[in-house]
Amino acid sequence: MADMTDNNPSDPLAQPAAFKRRGLLFVLSSPSGAGKSTISRKLLAHDPGLTMSVSATTRPMRPGEVDGKDYHFVDLERFRAMVSDNEFLEWAHVFDHRYGTPRAPVEGMLEAGHDVLFDIDWQGAQQLHQLAGGDVVRVFILPPSMIELEARLRGRGTDSNEVIERRMARAHSEIAHWDGYDYVLVNDDAESCFEKVRTILQAERLKRHRQTGLIGFIRKLDREEI
């Protein structure tokens, strides 16, 4: 008998190998300080089937960052040329810099059945949904309170008062777009929120319309003798 197990048999939600599926675009958004970057890192560490989308940006490289791994660092002229050539799935102007998702690598991973993680804001999520529709799953993460959010930003010790004030003002704007997401979670406990995000990802992978091998599998069952 042919081996019908998935490549990851330790996963209790693994599908049979015959159930080939199209990848999905998994978006995490939140105000700065609400926890999406921490959750993104945990997802990538726990799920080998998930790949982080690497954005292009015009902002300067920070100490410890690697070009091509953390971001594709480009100058403003190059970024504008990429916009003109329709090389981005989405892009946005954030805090005096531009950020965008290169189209070609993401579309390649999607067609190959790989899942891609996006750490982008509501503008990017909206653009991505307009272009990719049913391939996109959008999760918005809220802080337990604005007081707690400001405390987290100040606790980092990396930003000036002016920057923190700008981030808090932007947070109010971002939260106003909560209804543009498929799921909305409150991050009052980091581990609990992570598990909820992980459950959403697993459930979305099992949705019928993503199972591109399902029809063939059903037909095979129908031909089998009893």
N, C-alpha and C positions, 0 to 999 in steps of 0.2 A: 504494500500500500504506500502511496506517495506520502511524504512528510508534509502535513498540513499546518504545522506550527509556524508561528511568526518568528522573526529573527531574534526576538527578545522574549523567550519563554518565561522569564521570571516576572514579567509584567502581567498582573492578573487581568488587565483589560486588553491584552494583545489579541489581535484578530488572526484567523488563519492566513497563511501566505497567499491563498487564492484571492483574498480580499484586498486587492491592490486599491490604493486610494490616492486622490489628489491631495497635495499638501495644503496647509492653511496658513494664513497670515495673521499672527496673534499679536494684537496691539495692547500694550500697557501704557496708560496715561495717568498722570496725577500732577498736582502742584508740586513744585520743588520742595523736598523735605517730607513728602507724604509716604515715601517708601518704595516707589516703583523700581528704582535702580537696585535696591537690596533684593527685592523679590525677583527681578530679572536675573541677577547673578545666581540666586539659589535655583531657579528653574533650569538654567543652563548647566549648573553643576549636577543636578539630579536627573536630567533628561537628555541622553545622548542623541535623541531624535530631533532636537530643537537647535536651530542655528540662529545666532544673532545677526540681524541686518546691520551692516556697517555703513553709516551715513557719511556723506561728504559735508564738509563745513569750511567756512571762511575764518573761523576763530583761530587764534594762535594755539599751537600745541602746548599742553601743560607738561610739567615735569613728570616723567614716568610713562607718558603716553607713547604709543607706537603707531606710526602712520600705516594705514591699511588694516590695523587690528582694532584700535579704538575708534578712529575716524579716518576718512580719506581727507587729508588737509590740502585745500586748494586755495588759490587766491581769488579775489572777487571777479577778475576778468574771466578766469577759467570757469567759475561757477555760473556766471551769466551765459557763457557759451553752452554749457551743459543744459541750462534751462531752454535756450533757443533751439537746441538740437533734440529736445524732448527726451533727454536721457534720465529724467527723474520720474519716479512714480508719484512722489509728493515732495514739496519743499516749503519752507517757511522762513520768515524773518523773525528771529528771537534775540532780544537783548543785544541789538546792534550787529548781530552776525546772522549768516544764512546757513541753514541746514537742509539737506535733501537726501532722499533715498535713491541710489542708482537703480535703474530699471532692470538692466540685463541680468545681473547675478540673481536677483530675487525671482524673476520669471523662470530662470533655469531651474532653481531649487524647487519651485512650486510644481513645475511640470514633472520633475523627477520624484514627486511624492514626499518631499522634505518640508518640514514646518519651519517657518521663519518668525522670529521674535522681533517686535518693533518697540522701541522706547521713544515714543514721539508724542507731541502735544495734540490738542483737539483739532487744530488746523490740518495737521498731517493725517490724522485718523479720518477726517472728513474727506480729504482728497483721495486717500487710499480706498475708502469705501466706494466713492464715486467711480473709480477706475476698476476695482477688482470685485466689488459686490459680494457675492456669496462666498468668496474665498477668505473674507476678512471677519475676524472675531475681535470685538472691541471691549476692553475692560478698563473701567475708570476707578481709581483708588482715591478715596477721600480720607482726610485726616479726621481724628475723633473730634477735634475742635480747632478753631483758628488760633486760640491761645497756645495749644499744644504744637501746632505747626510752627508758629513763631519761635517757640522754645527750642524746637528741634533745629531750626535754621541757626539760631544763636549758639546752640550747643556745638555746632560744627567748628566754630572759631575760625572760619575761613573767609567770611564776608564782612564788609563794612556795614555800618548802620544804613547807609544809603542804598547799598545793594539789597539788604534784607527788606527794606521798605519797598523797593521795586518788586522783589519777589512776592511779597505779601499782596501788593496791589494786583500783580498778575494772577496770583492764586484765586482771588475773587472772580476775575474774568474767566479763568479756566473752569472753575467749579460751575459757573453759569451754563456751561455746555454739557453738563452731566447727562442730559437726556439724549445726547447723540451717541450713546454707548449701549451695547447689548447687555452688559453687566455692570453693576455699581457696587463696590465693596467699601466698608469702613475699616481702615487699618488701625484698630485700637490694640491689636496684639499681632506682632510681626509673624509669628509662627502660624497662628490660626489663619491669618490673611493669606499667607503663602499656600497653605493647604487648600484653601478655597479656590485660589487661582489655578492651582495644579489640577483640581477636580474639574474645573471649567474646561481646561485644555484637553483633559482625557475624554470628557463627554463630547466635546465638539469633534474630536477625531472619529468618534463612532457614529456621527450623523449619517443617515442613509445616503444623502446626495454626494457625500465625499467618497463613498465606496464604489470606485469605478469598476471594480471586478465583480460586483454583486450580481449583475444580470447573468454573466457567464457562469457563475457559481450555481445560481438557481437553476439555469438550464441543464447543467451537469447533473444536479440532483434529480431533476425531472426525468432524465434519460436512464437513471440507474434502475436496475431491476430490483424488485422487492423479494 
